[in-house]
Amino acid sequence: MDELHHLGTQAEPLSDRALAELYPRRDRPWLRVNFVASLDGAVTVDGYSAGLSGTTDKRVFGLLRMVCDAVLVGAGTLRHEGYGPIRLDEPRRAWRRERGLPEYPTMVVVSGRLDLDPDSPVFAEAPTTPVVVTHRAAPAGRRAALDPVADVLAYGEHVVDLPAALTALHDRGLGQVLCEGGPHLLGSLTDADLVDELCLTVAPLLVGPGAGRITAGQPLSGTLRRLGLRHALRGADLLLLRYARPE
């Protein structure tokens, strides 16, 4: 097991069960965001986030999927990062069964153009029916092609109404939502003041200029969003930070 410790302590390494307690499910709808970045703020290496991740980071990545109801991702990130269907190992599925949860969280894809392949494994091999969130002006033909493999929901006239979409997910029982990107989706969620929690892995790398940040899009239209540090974990030279809204 890849060892993780609370930063600055010499305590025993955190077990999966202890680690799960550090990323709790909430008693109200909650949007958690998970990203990895380099020391100098890069979100990718050679265009992909995989160059920043390691086994320790992926351990927490899988655990965050275990504790959520839905995994939210932008269509561009889904295509670029080559997403497949959500998979959890048996111990993590058992953890969910013990708590009365479905064995797998639901994949939710945000897409304005519906430029998605219904035959891709993320849809065709999904253990639970995915949800696609779009707007009412999205191409009707593409929507019809996705209808057999996903629940397609439309909110907003020409752009996706993210607050309405999240409310609809909550009404479906998907209250604990984990957003895995990409940067434009995080920018829109931040602008709408929908982010309750940010889990940020800091990789011990200097990538140099060129790569983008974890957030992108238009400058914030309202006040700055302040989150409080909830914990800092260390795995070798990797730092895992969890920030959340004030209680």
Buried (B, 14 or more C-beta within 10 A) or exposed (E): EBEBBEEEEEEEEBEBEEBBEBBEBEEEBBBBBBBBBBEEEBBBBEEEBBBBBBEBBBBBBBBBBBBBBBBBBBBBBBBBBEBEBBEBEEEBBEBBEEEEBEBBBBBBBBBBEBEBBBEBEBBEEBBBEBBBBBBEEBEEEBBEBBEEBBBBBBBBEEEBBBEBBBEBBBEBEBBBBBBBBBBBBBBBBBBBBBBBBBBBBBBEBEBEEEBBEBBBBEEEEEEEEEBEEBBBBBBEEBBBBBBBBEE
